[in-house]
């Protein structure tokens, strides 16, 4: 941790508030735990597909603008609405006037007191019982994950699984398709920046383009922290954790940046979903767009 902190201090001292520090999340903890969290995200997509009756996984509940009442009706039709665990599940859903934002209190993944095994549970539509979307973690594994989050928080302050779950190859088939995705995603970000600028809110989005908390360490040093993208089987978990850090720290400007790899087919959808989430939950969206350094490893 001392090495990470010294890097932040060096960046702050030499760039006077304009520098970036890139962080590899897999360097802060056990990668297997990130794989398990990525699996939760995939299974959540599948669960919501079952809820909506749509074919194929629904990428995000945010896109559907489903109201809490719609979920209640679904559970009522399944004759499980009166079950106590189902009512508790509905009480924890995050939503606004436009609909449901999250099925889970995702902020729990950066909460040192929350237990992952208890956070990611959904009602079974047949029995009404709560079922886990994550493999049961041992107390030691829970503590290891918390340690990783603590390390990331301290820094802020100072395809196998997918295939098994029926997901198609996530990568674009060619360099040309990757370039098209890159420019499409960048254009959408710039369009939104212009729209916000016209409204006098241009600092609500920060974009870095690359060719290739209680804790406020980086915030105090005025260093922007970029969470690097990694292999596709880690990325869902890394992006989810980074988005929660963004929501926590990017109140007035971009401190934490997420990295989006445009060689992946779902990059445009992910960026637009995260842009909408930042607008609805009132934090500054900050990103780095790359074509993708891991293309050869997953081809």
C-alpha positions as CSV (number, residue, x, y, z in Angstrom):
1,X,0.0,0.0,0.0
2,X,2.9,2.3,0.7
3,X,4.0,2.0,-2.9
4,X,0.6,3.0,-4.2
5,X,0.4,6.0,-1.9
6,X,3.9,7.2,-2.9
7,X,2.8,7.0,-6.5
8,X,-0.2,9.2,-5.8
9,X,2.0,11.7,-3.9
10,X,4.6,11.8,-6.7
11,X,1.8,12.4,-9.3
12,X,0.4,15.2,-7.2
13,X,3.7,16.8,-6.6
14,X,4.8,16.8,-10.3
15,X,1.5,17.5,-12.1
16,X,-0.3,20.1,-9.9
17,X,-3.7,18.6,-10.1
18,X,-3.6,17.5,-13.8
19,X,-2.2,14.0,-13.4
20,X,-3.6,10.5,-13.5
21,X,-2.7,7.4,-11.5
22,X,-3.7,4.1,-13.0
23,X,-4.7,1.3,-10.6
24,X,-5.0,-2.5,-11.3
25,X,-7.7,-3.8,-9.1
26,X,-6.4,-7.4,-9.4
27,X,-3.2,-6.2,-7.7
28,X,-5.1,-5.3,-4.5
29,X,-6.8,-8.7,-3.8
30,X,-7.5,-12.2,-4.8
31,X,-8.7,-12.2,-8.5
32,X,-10.9,-15.3,-7.8
33,X,-13.2,-13.0,-5.8
34,X,-13.6,-10.7,-8.7
35,X,-14.6,-13.7,-10.9
36,X,-17.3,-14.6,-8.4
37,X,-18.6,-11.0,-8.3
38,X,-18.6,-11.0,-12.2
39,X,-20.7,-14.1,-12.1
40,X,-23.2,-12.4,-9.8
41,X,-23.6,-9.7,-12.4
42,X,-24.2,-12.2,-15.2
43,X,-26.7,-14.1,-13.1
44,X,-28.5,-10.9,-12.2
45,X,-29.0,-10.2,-16.0
46,X,-30.4,-13.6,-16.4
47,X,-32.7,-13.2,-13.4
48,X,-34.1,-9.9,-14.7
49,X,-34.6,-11.5,-18.1
50,X,-36.8,-14.1,-16.4
51,X,-38.7,-11.3,-14.6
52,X,-39.4,-9.4,-17.8
53,X,-40.0,-12.5,-20.0
54,X,-37.5,-11.3,-22.6
55,X,-35.4,-13.6,-24.6
56,X,-31.7,-13.4,-23.8
57,X,-30.2,-11.5,-20.9
58,X,-31.4,-8.0,-20.2
59,X,-28.2,-5.9,-19.8
60,X,-29.5,-3.7,-17.1
61,X,-32.6,-3.1,-15.1
62,X,-32.0,0.7,-15.6
63,X,-32.8,0.3,-19.3
64,X,-36.3,-1.1,-18.7
65,X,-37.7,1.8,-16.6
66,X,-39.6,-0.8,-14.6
67,X,-41.5,0.5,-11.6
68,X,-41.4,-1.1,-8.2
69,X,-45.1,-1.8,-8.7
70,X,-44.3,-3.9,-11.7
71,X,-42.0,-6.1,-9.6
72,X,-44.7,-6.3,-6.9
73,X,-47.2,-7.4,-9.6
74,X,-44.8,-10.0,-10.9
75,X,-44.3,-11.5,-7.4
76,X,-48.1,-11.3,-6.8
77,X,-48.7,-13.3,-9.9
78,X,-46.2,-15.9,-8.6
79,X,-48.1,-15.9,-5.3
80,X,-45.1,-15.0,-3.3
81,X,-45.7,-11.3,-2.6
82,X,-46.7,-11.8,1.0
83,X,-43.6,-13.7,1.9
84,X,-41.5,-11.8,4.4
85,X,-38.2,-12.1,2.6
86,X,-39.8,-10.9,-0.7
87,X,-41.1,-7.8,1.1
88,X,-37.7,-7.2,2.6
89,X,-36.2,-7.5,-0.9
90,X,-38.6,-5.0,-2.3
91,X,-37.8,-2.5,0.5
92,X,-34.1,-2.5,-0.5
93,X,-34.6,-1.8,-4.2
94,X,-33.1,1.5,-5.4
95,X,-35.4,3.5,-7.6
96,X,-36.4,7.0,-8.6
97,X,-39.4,8.5,-10.5
98,X,-38.1,7.0,-13.8
99,X,-38.1,3.4,-12.4
100,X,-35.9,0.9,-10.7
101,X,-32.1,1.6,-10.8
102,X,-30.8,-1.4,-8.9
103,X,-32.2,-4.7,-7.6
104,X,-29.5,-4.8,-4.9
105,X,-27.9,-2.2,-2.6
106,X,-24.7,-2.3,-4.7
107,X,-23.1,0.2,-2.4
108,X,-22.7,-2.8,-0.1
109,X,-19.8,-4.0,-2.1
110,X,-17.7,-1.0,-0.9
111,X,-19.3,-1.2,2.6
112,X,-16.8,-2.8,5.0
113,X,-19.7,-4.0,7.2
114,X,-21.8,-5.7,4.5
115,X,-21.5,-9.5,3.7
116,X,-21.5,-10.4,0.0
117,X,-23.2,-13.7,0.7
118,X,-26.1,-11.9,2.3
119,X,-26.3,-9.0,-0.2
120,X,-26.9,-10.9,-3.5
121,X,-30.1,-12.8,-2.9
122,X,-33.3,-12.8,-5.0
123,X,-36.7,-14.3,-4.5
124,X,-37.3,-17.6,-6.3
125,X,-40.4,-17.1,-8.4
126,X,-41.6,-20.6,-7.7
127,X,-41.0,-20.9,-3.9
128,X,-40.6,-17.3,-2.7
129,X,-37.4,-18.4,-0.9
130,X,-34.4,-16.2,-1.2
131,X,-31.6,-17.8,-3.3
132,X,-28.0,-16.7,-3.6
133,X,-26.5,-15.5,-6.8
134,X,-23.0,-15.9,-5.5
135,X,-21.3,-19.0,-4.2
136,X,-21.3,-19.2,-0.5
137,X,-18.2,-17.4,0.7
138,X,-16.3,-18.5,3.8
139,X,-15.6,-15.9,6.5
140,X,-12.0,-15.8,5.3
141,X,-13.1,-15.1,1.7
142,X,-15.4,-12.3,2.9
143,X,-12.6,-10.8,4.8
144,X,-10.2,-11.1,1.8
145,X,-12.8,-9.2,-0.3
146,X,-13.2,-6.5,2.3
147,X,-9.4,-6.1,2.5
148,X,-9.3,-5.5,-1.3
149,X,-12.0,-2.9,-1.0
150,X,-10.2,-1.3,2.0
151,X,-7.0,-1.1,-0.1
152,X,-8.8,0.5,-3.0
153,X,-10.6,2.9,-0.7
154,X,-7.2,3.8,0.9
155,X,-5.8,4.6,-2.5
156,X,-8.8,6.8,-3.2
157,X,-8.0,8.5,0.0
158,X,-4.3,8.9,-0.1
159,X,-14.3,-15.7,-20.9
160,X,-14.7,-19.2,-19.2
161,X,-17.5,-18.3,-16.8
162,X,-19.4,-16.3,-19.3
163,X,-19.4,-19.2,-21.8
164,X,-20.6,-21.6,-19.1
165,X,-23.6,-19.3,-18.5
166,X,-24.5,-19.1,-22.2
167,X,-23.0,-15.7,-23.0
168,X,-21.7,-15.1,-26.6
169,X,-18.2,-14.0,-27.3
170,X,-18.1,-10.4,-26.0
171,X,-15.4,-9.1,-28.3
172,X,-15.9,-7.3,-31.6
173,X,-14.8,-9.5,-34.5
174,X,-12.2,-7.1,-36.1
175,X,-10.1,-4.0,-35.6
176,X,-12.5,-2.1,-37.9
177,X,-15.5,-3.1,-35.6
178,X,-13.5,-2.0,-32.6
179,X,-12.7,1.3,-34.2
180,X,-16.3,1.8,-35.0
181,X,-17.3,1.1,-31.4
182,X,-14.6,3.4,-30.2
183,X,-15.8,6.4,-32.2
184,X,-19.5,5.6,-31.6
185,X,-19.0,5.6,-27.8
186,X,-16.8,8.7,-27.9
187,X,-19.3,10.6,-30.0
188,X,-22.1,9.7,-27.5
189,X,-20.0,11.0,-24.6
190,X,-19.2,14.2,-26.5
191,X,-22.8,14.7,-27.4
192,X,-23.8,14.5,-23.8
193,X,-21.0,16.8,-22.8
194,X,-22.3,19.4,-25.3
195,X,-25.9,19.0,-24.0
196,X,-24.7,19.5,-20.4
197,X,-22.5,22.4,-21.4
198,X,-25.5,24.1,-23.0
199,X,-27.2,23.8,-19.7
200,X,-24.2,25.1,-17.8
201,X,-23.3,21.7,-16.3
202,X,-20.3,20.7,-18.4
203,X,-18.3,19.4,-15.4
204,X,-20.7,16.5,-14.9
205,X,-18.8,14.3,-17.4
206,X,-15.1,13.8,-17.8
207,X,-13.6,11.8,-20.6
208,X,-10.0,10.7,-21.3
209,X,-9.2,9.2,-24.7
210,X,-6.3,6.7,-25.0
211,X,-5.0,5.0,-28.1
212,X,-3.5,2.1,-26.5
213,X,-14.4,8.0,1.0
214,X,-14.4,8.4,4.2
215,X,-11.2,8.0,2.5
216,X,-10.1,11.0,0.4
217,X,-6.3,10.5,-0.2
218,X,-6.4,11.0,-4.0
219,X,-9.1,13.7,-3.5
220,X,-6.9,15.6,-1.1
221,X,-3.9,15.4,-3.4
222,X,-6.1,16.5,-6.4
223,X,-5.0,13.4,-8.4
224,X,-7.4,11.7,-10.7
225,X,-7.4,8.0,-10.2
226,X,-8.1,5.7,-13.2
227,X,-9.1,2.1,-12.6
228,X,-7.6,0.1,-15.5
229,X,-9.7,-2.3,-17.5
230,X,-8.5,-6.0,-17.3
231,X,-9.5,-9.3,-18.9
232,X,-13.2,-9.8,-19.7
233,X,-13.8,-12.3,-17.0
234,X,-12.8,-9.8,-14.3
235,X,-14.3,-6.7,-15.9
236,X,-17.9,-6.8,-14.8
237,X,-16.8,-6.8,-11.2
238,X,-14.1,-4.2,-11.7
239,X,-16.6,-1.9,-13.5
240,X,-19.2,-2.3,-10.8
241,X,-16.8,-1.6,-8.0
242,X,-15.4,1.4,-9.9
243,X,-18.9,2.8,-10.5
244,X,-19.6,2.7,-6.8
245,X,-16.4,4.5,-6.0
246,X,-17.3,7.0,-8.7
247,X,-20.7,7.5,-7.0
248,X,-19.0,8.0,-3.6
249,X,-16.2,10.4,-4.6
250,X,-17.2,12.1,-7.9
251,X,-19.6,14.6,-6.2
252,X,-18.2,17.8,-7.8
253,X,-15.6,16.6,-10.4
254,X,-14.0,13.5,-11.8
255,X,-11.7,11.9,-9.2
256,X,-12.3,8.2,-10.1
257,X,-12.3,7.2,-13.8
258,X,-13.6,3.9,-15.2
259,X,-12.0,2.4,-18.3
260,X,-14.1,1.2,-21.2
261,X,-12.7,-1.1,-23.8
262,X,-14.2,-0.6,-27.2
263,X,-13.1,-4.0,-28.6
264,X,-16.0,-5.4,-26.5
265,X,-19.5,-5.5,-28.2
266,X,-21.4,-4.2,-25.2
267,X,-19.2,-1.1,-24.5
268,X,-21.6,1.4,-26.0
269,X,-24.5,0.0,-24.0
270,X,-22.4,0.0,-20.8
271,X,-21.3,3.6,-21.3
272,X,-24.9,4.8,-22.0
273,X,-26.2,2.9,-19.0
274,X,-23.5,4.4,-16.7
275,X,-24.1,7.8,-18.1
276,X,-27.8,7.5,-17.3
277,X,-27.0,6.2,-13.8
278,X,-24.7,9.1,-13.0
279,X,-27.4,11.5,-14.1
280,X,-30.1,9.8,-12.0
281,X,-27.9,9.4,-9.0
282,X,-26.2,12.8,-9.3
283,X,-22.5,12.0,-9.6
284,X,-19.9,13.0,-12.1
285,X,-19.3,10.4,-14.8
286,X,-15.6,10.0,-15.6
287,X,-14.1,7.6,-18.1
288,X,-11.2,6.6,-20.2
289,X,-11.9,5.1,-23.6
290,X,-9.5,2.6,-25.1
291,X,-9.6,0.2,-28.0
292,X,-8.4,-2.6,-25.7
293,X,-5.1,-3.9,-24.5
294,X,-6.4,-7.4,-23.8
295,X,-7.8,-8.1,-27.3
296,X,-5.1,-10.7,-28.2
297,X,-5.5,-12.5,-24.9
298,X,-9.2,-13.2,-25.4
299,X,-9.2,-13.8,-29.1
